[in-house]
Amino acid sequence: MLTPRINEIEFLRFFAALSVVFFHYSFRGYAADNMSIMPYPFLSQFSKYGYLGVDLFFIISGFVILMTTADKSLKSFVVSRIIRLYPTFGICCTITFTVILLIGGSQYPASMLQYLINMTMLNEFINVPSIDDVYWSLFVEIRFYALVSVVLLMGLMDRVQIIIICWLMLALVLEALPIGILRRILIVDYAAYFIVGSTYFLIWSKGISFTRVVIVILSLGLALFESIKKLPAFEQHYNTTMNIFVVTGIITTFFFVMLLISLRNTGFLGSKYWLSAGTLTYPLYLIHQNVGFMIFNVAYPVLNPHLLFWGTIIAVVGIAYAVHSLVEKKVSLPMKKAINNLLDKITV
């Protein structure tokens, strides 16, 4: 069965990706000494909150992953995730590594062995540095997929609401009794987003209920607590000041907008064009950070900073479009057939 695409969610994907791009290019790159210039100091006062776009990604992931597993077996889920993640990641990782070899210099070192291990998408789990720091969120996603796989393996998808409640309760308990290994397994730092996204899918597919409203409220509280807890370290690392009310407002807005979508009250905003924009988000997210930083460092001050800033954004969006058109669209179906054929032979 084909998974339906909700155009409003595709818009939110693209918005989240762009917010992260602007965060990196107009704030983080300069603040963390990865980039030689800050083209728009005024813009940085707003774009420094763009890192919260990743939190929105996690909410969307909770919604979409539960949607994709509703009628699938463990085998189908694993195959779908491999097809979704690996082809695009492989080409984007290769592009980044190539740019590092060409213009990375001493600031962006990477060895062939490091690149090859990165290509497995498992490097974090064996303590091999990523060739682009932006990959960190992929490892969070993979841990979420692992939890979903366990649920599928145990045949408990029909009791997913109970599992969500247990996950939320354990996450809240682990805030008071921080057991490191359990926090990591249960992704406590970001669990609220996956939990609420999954709950929003239940609301979208089965309707709202008192229990689901309580889950949303408790998840919002946990998400705000985690985000506020991290602010002092963020401020110290980037030598900036963050407004707690802005952070709270942005996260609450994400929760509210996704609630409206789950209640099916935003269909009038769902342009078919958002689907095309949404398909660019994964390659755009993967390719933009270090490639963009290296372009900035090499091209400035030869190029006008305004031309360099906007030109780089257009360039990475163009690369993302090319990756989607030439890789994702053309490789996915043949790869799916090949994997399924291989698995069929193994299980015979």
N, C-alpha and C positions, 0 to 999 in steps of 0.2 A: 504494500500500500504506500502511495506517495504521501510524504509528510506535507501538510498544508503550509504555505508561507503567509505570514501575517505582515502586510506591507508596513504597518506602523513600527513593528519591531525591526524591520530592515532599516527604516529611517533612524531609529535609535542606535542601531549598530554603527551606522555611518557617522552619526553625531558623536558617539563615544570615541570612535577611531580618530576623528578630526580633533577632538578635544585633547587627546593624548599627543597627537602630532604638534599642536600648538604649545602644549605644555613643554615638550622637549625642545622645540625650536626657538621659542621666545622666552623660556624661563630656565628649564633644567640644564640645557646645554651650556649656557654661560655660568649659571650658579654652581654647577658641579665641575667647572673647568674642563668640560669636554669640547667646548666651542670657543672660538676666538672672539666672537662679537655677540652683543645683544642688540639686534636691530631695532626693537620697539620696547623700550623700558616701560612705557605707559601700558602697553598690552600685557606685559608680564604680571601686572597687578591683578589681572583677571585670569590669564592663562596658567598661573601657578596652581590654580584649583583644577586644572585639566586632568591631573592624575586620577581624579575620581571617576573618569570615564571607564577605567578598568573595573571599578565596582559595578558600574552599569552593565558591562560585559558579563560579569559573573551572574547578575540577576537574570539577564537574557539567557545565559547558558543553562541555568536551572530550569527555566521555562521550556526551552527548546529541547534539551536532552530528555526531559520527562516526556515531551511530546513524541520524540523519535523512538522512545522505548515502549510506548504504550502497547504496540502490537508486534514487538520484535523479541526474538530469542537472544540469548547471550551472543551466539555466533553472529547474528545479523548486526547486533550493536557494535561488536568489536570490529567487524569488517567495515561498517559505516564510518567509524571513528578513524580507522587507518586510512581509508580513502579520503576522508575530509582533511586530515592533518598532514599526512606525510608528503604527498606530491608537491603541494604548495610550500611546505616548510623546506623540503629538499632544495627546490630551486631558489628560494629566498636566502637560505643559508649559504648556498653556493655563490650567489651574487654578492652577498656581504663579504664572504671570504675572499672572493676575487678582488673586490674593491680594497679590502685590507692589504692584499699583496701589492696592489698598484699604488695606493696613496696613503695607506694607514700609518706608515712610519713607525717610530718607537712608541707613539701614544696608543696605537691599536695593534698590538702584536697578536699573532695567532699561528699556531703550527699546523702542519698537515694532520698530525695525529689528533689534535684538539678538534679540528674541523670534522674529521671522520667520526669521532665519538659524538660530536654535536649532532651529526646527521641521524643518529639513532633516536634523538629526542629523549635520551635517558641520562644525559651527562650529569645533570644535577644529582642524580641518585648515586653516582659514583664519584662525586666531588671533582668533576672536571669543569672548569669555567666555561660559560657560554661565550661565543664570539660576539654576541650582542646581548646586553643586559635585559633587553625587552622580553627575552624568552622566559623570564621568571614566571610570568602569568600562565604560560603553557604548562609548567610543572604543577601549578595549582589546579589547572583544569584536568590534567592527567590523574591527579589524586582523586578528584571528583568522579571521573570516569571509572576509576578503580572501585570506588564505593558503589556506584551504580551497577557495575559488573557483579559485585558480590550479591546485591539484591536480586539481580536477574538469575544468577547461578542458583540461588536458594529458592527461586520461584515465588518471590514475595511482592511482585509488582502490584498485585491486587490489594496489598495492605500498605501501600506506599505512604499513605497519610499517617499511619501509626509510626512508621519508620522515621518520617520527617519529624514527628513530635518527639520521638526518642532522641534523635540527632540534636534537635534544638535544646532539649532538657540537658543532655550531656554537655553541650557547648556552654550552657549557662553555668553548670556545675564546675566545669574546667576553668571558668574565669575566677572562681573562688578557690579552687584547688588545682593550681596549674601543674599538671603532669605532662612533661614535655612530649613524650612519645605519643600520648593520646591526643594532645593538641594537634600534633602534626598529622596523625592518621585521620582525624576528624576535621581537619582544615579549619580549626576554630577561628583563626584570624579573619576568615572570609566566609565561614559557614552560613552566616545570616543571609548573605546574598543568594547562595545556591538554594537555601531552604525556602526563602520567600519566592524566588523564581519558580521553584517546583510547586509551591502552594498556589501561585498565580495560575499555573497551568491547570491545577485541579479546579480552581474557580472558573476558568475559561471553559473547561470541558464538562464539569459536573455541577457548577453553580456555587454560589456563595453560601457560607454557613457560619454559625457562631464560632465553631472550632477554628475554621480557616481565618476568620478575622482576628482571633486571639493569636494565632501563629504569626500573622502579618505584624501585629503590634509588638509582640515580643521580639521578632526578628529585627524590626526597626530599632528597638531599644538596644539590642546587641550590636547592630551595625554602627549606631551612633557612638556607643561606648568604645568599640574598637577603634573607630576613626579618630575620636577625640584623644584617646590614649596615645596614639601614634604622633600627634601633632608636635609635642615638644622635641622629639628626635628629628622630625622633618624640619622644623624651624632651625634647629641647631646645625643640621647637615647643610642646609641651603642658605643659612644666614639670612633668614627672612622672618616675617611675622604673618601668621595666618589668623583669619577671623573665624572664631569658633562658630559664630552664627551663620556665616556663609557656608561653611562645611556642613553644618546641620541642615541648612536650608536646601542645599544641593542634593544631599542623600535623601531627604524627605521627599523632595520633588521626584526623584527617580522612583521611589516606592509608590507615590501617588499616581504618576503617569502609567506605570506598569499595572497598577490596580485598575485604572480606567480601561486599559487594553484588555485585561482579563475579564472585565465586565461587559466587553464588546460595545463600549461607548465611544470608540474612536475611529470607527470604520470610515467616516466621512473625511478623515485626514489621510487615509491610506492610498496614496497615489501609486500607480503601477510602476512609476519610475524609481520609487524607493527600493524596489527589488534589485534593480541594476546597481544602485549605489551600495546596497547591503552586501552584494557579492564581492565588492572591492575591499571590504574591511579587513579580512584575514591577511591577504598579502600586503596591504598597506601597513597594517600594524607590524608585521614581521620585518619589512624592508626599510622602514623610514628612519629609525633612530641612528645607528652608527653610520650608515651610508650617508645620511643627511649631515651628521656632524663632520664627517671627513670632507664632504663637498664644501661645507662652510669654511673649514680650516684651510683648504687648498685655494679656494677661489677668492677669499678675502685677504687683502683689500683690493685685489685686481678688479673685481666686479663691484658695482654699486650695491650697497647692502640691501636696499629695497628690492632690486632686481634679483639678487641672490636669494633672499628670503622667499619671495613668492615663486620665483623660478624653481627653487628646490622643492617646494610643496607640489607644484604642478608636475615636476619630474617624478617624484615618488608616487603620486597618484597615477601618472602614466605608466610607470613600471608595474604598479599593482594591477592596472587594467590589462596590460600585456600578459602578466602571469596568469590572471584569471582566464583570459581568452585562449592562450596558447597551452596552458598546462591544466588548470582545473577542469575546463570544459571538455578537453580532448582526452585526458588521461583517466578521468574518474571511472567511466563506464568500462573500458577495457581492463583496468586494474581490478575493478570489482569482479568481473567475470573470471579473471585469472586467479584471484585469491579464492573465490568460491569453488572453482574447478580443482585447485590444489587441495583445499580442505575436504572436498568430496572424495578425492582419491585417498587421502590420509585416513578418513573415517570408514572407508569401505572395508 
